[in-house]
């Protein structure tokens, strides 16, 4: 199973600010199963939705 990246947010947001979580919450309110994951290689939070296998 794969995932599609909807948005990318730098990990250095100001203290108390959660832009990736807020964005994902808005997508979930619209019916998309968005989650936040950390991309350690780029030091960023990614908002992703699952995709089906396209083999």
Secondary structure by P-SEA (a helix, b strand, c coil): cbbbbcccccccccccccaaaaaaaaaaaaccbbbbbbcccccbbbbbbbbcccc
